[in-house]
């Protein structure tokens, strides 16, 4: 067998340790969402009432009981803004 192609126990253990460490690090590192900075209510045309059957409680970004991942300030579950994105 070629010297370069030979797998030793030491190299196998080293690779296993690197793989385990990488997997552990990937689970610990927190990824920030792309919408880390929230928009103002005026900028997204927020209103306290639904629009065309769309309301914050049905939006992907709504965080119960009354906040939003992309709009700053208190949000009504019956509100609406231009960033509305229906939950799937």
C-alpha positions in Angstrom: 0.0 0.0 0.0 1.2 3.5 -0.8 2.6 5.4 2.2 0.3 8.4 1.5 -2.8 6.3 1.1 -2.3 4.4 4.4 -4.7 5.3 7.2 -3.2 5.1 10.6 -5.1 4.8 13.9 -3.7 8.2 14.9 -5.0 9.9 11.7 -8.4 8.3 12.1 -8.7 9.5 15.7 -7.6 13.0 14.7 -10.2 13.2 12.0 -12.9 11.9 14.3 -12.0 14.5 17.0 -12.0 17.3 14.4 -15.4 16.1 13.1 -16.9 15.9 16.6 -15.5 19.3 17.5 -16.9 20.9 14.4 -20.3 19.3 15.0 -20.3 20.6 18.6 -19.2 24.1 17.5 -22.0 24.2 14.8 -24.6 23.5 17.5 -23.3 26.1 19.9 -22.8 29.0 17.4 -25.9 31.2 17.1 -26.8 32.5 13.7 -28.4 35.9 13.7 -31.3 36.4 11.3 -30.9 38.8 8.4 -33.5 41.1 9.8 -31.5 41.8 13.0 -32.4 45.6 12.8 -36.1 46.2 13.1 -37.9 48.7 10.9 -40.0 51.6 12.2 -43.8 51.3 12.1 -44.1 54.3 9.7 -41.6 52.8 7.3 -43.6 49.6 6.9 -47.0 51.3 6.9 -48.1 49.5 10.1 -51.8 49.8 11.1 -53.7 48.4 14.1 -56.4 46.8 11.9 -56.2 43.9 9.4 -56.0 44.6 5.7 -57.6 42.3 3.1 -57.9 39.5 5.6 -54.2 39.7 6.5 -53.3 40.2 10.2 -50.2 40.1 12.3 -51.3 36.9 14.2 -51.1 35.0 10.9 -47.7 36.4 9.9 -44.4 34.5 10.0 -42.7 37.4 11.9 -45.3 37.8 14.7 -44.1 36.9 18.2 -47.0 36.4 20.6 -48.3 38.1 22.6 -47.5 41.5 21.0 -44.2 41.9 19.2 -42.7 41.4 15.8 -39.3 40.1 14.6 -39.0 42.8 11.9 -41.0 45.8 13.2 -40.1 47.7 16.4 -42.5 48.4 19.2 -45.7 46.9 20.4 -47.7 45.1 17.7 -51.4 44.2 17.8 -52.3 40.6 16.7 -55.0 42.2 14.5 -52.5 44.7 13.0 -51.0 44.7 9.5 -47.9 46.0 7.8 -46.3 45.9 4.3 -43.9 43.1 5.4 -46.7 40.7 6.0 -45.7 37.1 5.2 -48.3 34.4 5.8 -47.2 31.5 7.9 -47.1 28.2 6.0 
